[in-house]
Each structure stands twice: as structure tokens, then as C-alpha cells.
Amino acid sequence: MSKDERPRRRWTLIGAVAALLLGGTNVAAAAEPAPVAAETVTTTAAATAGCGKAPTLRSGTHTIQSGGKSRSFILSVPDNYDNTYQHRLVFGFHWWGGTANDVASGGSDGDVYAHYGLRRLANNTAIFVAPQGIGNGWANTNGEDLTFVDDMMRRIEDDLCVDPAQRFALGFSYGGAMSYAIACARASSFRAVAVIGAPRELSGCSGGTQPIAYMGIHGISDNIGSGRALRDRFVRNNGCAAQNPPEPAAGSATHISTSYSGCRAGYPVVWAPFDGGHQQGPVDGCPGCESGARSWVKGEVWKFFTGEQPPTPTTFRLRGEAGGRCLDVNGANSANGTAMIIWDCNGGANQLFTQNGKALQVLGKCLDAPGNAAAGTAVRIWDCTSGANQQWNLNTNGTISNAQTGLCLDVNGANTANGTAVIVWTCHTGANQRWVRA
């Protein structure tokens, strides 16, 4: 669906969303939730003042006065911004000791995790805000951080075209606590929140009696009782049926998403505990792994907020976790036998892959390990033959193994320098063998 085909003044969260949240090979379903097909909320909220205006706000850092203090936020405006289209507005709050830039840039995961990974999934349909907390936290003293949120919304919506019925907030840890404070105090302004690993009500809970669509994500070994208590306030507020949703067992390396039944129309609650600790990017099937780029979290939050399946990229880069550099065809040479190396990630065609079954194609050739290659053999490109030596398994632990030999794609010697050769080697799941789509 193109941007201009999307409904402009409504936000829908229906039973199909719950089904999506419960689907997938890595998500164990709880008891089947009652259908909530009637949960369509149609609003008649007026367009914001910025609709139809030539915008003055651009992507980047902005400073405003709020509560007598100078406060800043990083704004991400769609590349193809249209002042007649009412955009979603998404606030992403950083964790304790984190920064607005960590959220806006995606940190060590890069652009694929910018704004908790939602910016790419939005595909230019949303405006993103990464606010900076005082002292890199969200104490919300005397409600000053809530006032800051109000002031940011006013500044943004006076200049940009926003759908008032599609404001969202999410965050991890202290940022989750701030998102929770918004759920408590600004339920009439925000449509939904996703609270990830909030330790407790660190940012307060002024009000806390109104319903709001609520998603809680929490590690079972991370004071899970606190996450349950935060969730239960909105189970009550939203009129959901009381239940004890299942949680994954320690050692299962998975997560379970449960959509509560009986909630008021338009106010669902989803609980998604996972086998892990204090993490924002847990990876199913990879115990202890922390990778926003590979985590299931961003996809489930996006589905919860919008009802849309996250898009599958048609082209992608493969970025090594060890040095942050990308799998690259040396010199952009498309000749058979050209070696694979790592290089600074860029938009070059020699770093852009497509997946055809288990074949990884680049520059019209296939990623190839010579037949029955031994450990230490250099990886190359070659005409596609459908041979097993050109078939690769993209494993949940981040490794990429050759279907013929079982050896893994490996950055030679764990070197992180540009130009380092990429080989196949015995799989050990070290950082020089873990790759993310970027």
C-alpha cells in the first residue's frame, strides 16, 4: 500500500494484529485470545497546524525552552515529506546513561536500528523524535519531562503534518519508565506505548487511570515481577480479563507474546516476556545475544503500533558484528573468482545482496565457496549454479553457514580492518562470524 493510500485519520488495532503477534516460528502462542475484530478506533481529530505549511523543521538536533530549561531532541523527518499527509509521530526515549543520539543513530547496530529499529520499518510514513533526558535520565521531577513532551509535540505539530490519533512512545529501561509515565499521564494524547525492560515507575505515574493500548516486553531474569506489575495497571484500566499469561522457560532462548482477551475496544494489552535479562534487543535462539538489528522486538512493536507486517527488504547488506564493516566484493569487480572482503558499509552495488532461496546474490553472481572447501578457504563470487557450495543458511545466532560443508562465513583472523579477507571456517559463533542484515 502506498503512503497516499493509507487512512489519514484513523488508527486500527484489530484481532488480526493479535494473531500476527502470536504467529511465527519463534513465538510460542498462549491460550488463543478472544477475537477483537471490533477494535477499530476512528477519530475525527483535526489535522495539526503544520498540515499544508511549508516546513521549517528539518531532520537533525533542535533545541527548545521547556520549563525554564534548554532542552534538545533529534528529529527524523521522512525523506519524501509531504505536508498534506498526516504522519505518525513516534517518540523513542533512551535508557539510563544513553543519549538521544544513541536512539536516533541506532548505536552500534547502525541505521537498521535507528529509533529502536522502527524508522526503517516505517518506510517514510512517520516522523521520529529522540528526546534527550536531563543527566541522561528521565527522573521527570515535578513532571518536567512530561512538560517537555508537550512542548516538543507543540513545536513539531505547529510545523509538520501529524495525525493526532497516531502518536506513539517507546523506550528501554529508564526510557521504558518514561514511556510508562506517558501512558499514565498522557493517555488522551498518545495512542499506544511499548515499555521495554522498565525496572519500575522511575518516571512516576501521574494519573494512571485511563486506558491506552499497552505493550510490555521484559526479560524473565530481569525482575520480571516489576514488568508484570506495570502491565497489570493497564490490564485493569483497559478492562481486560485477568489471566496468567505464559512465560518462556529459562534456557528456551525464545519469547512468548500474549494478547489479553476481553479488553475494551481499541485498548489491547500485549505481554511479551523473553528468556533473557535486562536487554532491549534479545535474539530468539541465541542465548544472551544482544542485537537490535536481529532482534524480534522491533518487528513486534511495529505490528502492535500499526497493524502492519514489517516489510522484508528486497536488498540488504551483511554487516559483521565484530568490526561493523560490510561483506564486500573486492573492487566491485564482477568477474568470476573475485574475492570477498570486509569494507566500510556504503550503498555500493558490490555490498547489496538479494536472497534467492538459499543463494546470496550480488553483482549478478552468487556467493560461492569452492567445492568442498576446507576451513580457511577464501569466499568468492561465481556464476550461479544452484550447487550446494552456493547455498547458505542464515542462522538465528547470526552465523551464515555453507550448506555443503557446514563451515561458517568468517572474517579471517578476527581482523576488523578494511580489506580483510572473508573465508569459511569451523563455526564457533564468535563476533567475526556473526552478521546482521543492514
Secondary structure, DSSP 8 states (H G I E B T S, - for coil): --GGGS-SSEEE--HHHHHHHH-STTB---S-----TT-EEE------TTTTS-----SEEEEEEETTEEEEEEEE--TT--TTS-EEEEEEE--TT--HHHHHH-GGGGGGGTTTTHHHHHTTSEEEEEE--GGGS---GGGHHHHHHHHHHHHHHHHS-EEEEEEEEEEETHHHHHHHHHHHH-TTT-SEEEEES--S-TT--SS--S--EEEEEEETTTTHHHHHHHHHHHHHHTT----------TT---B--EE-SS--TT--EEEEEESSSS-SSB-TTSTT-B-TTT-SHHHHHHHHHHS------SSB-EEETTTS-EEEEGGG--STT-BEEEE---S-GGG-BEEETTEEEETTEEEE--TT--TT-B-EEE-----GGG-EEE-TTS-EEETTT--EEEEGGG--STT-BEEEE-----GGG-EEE-
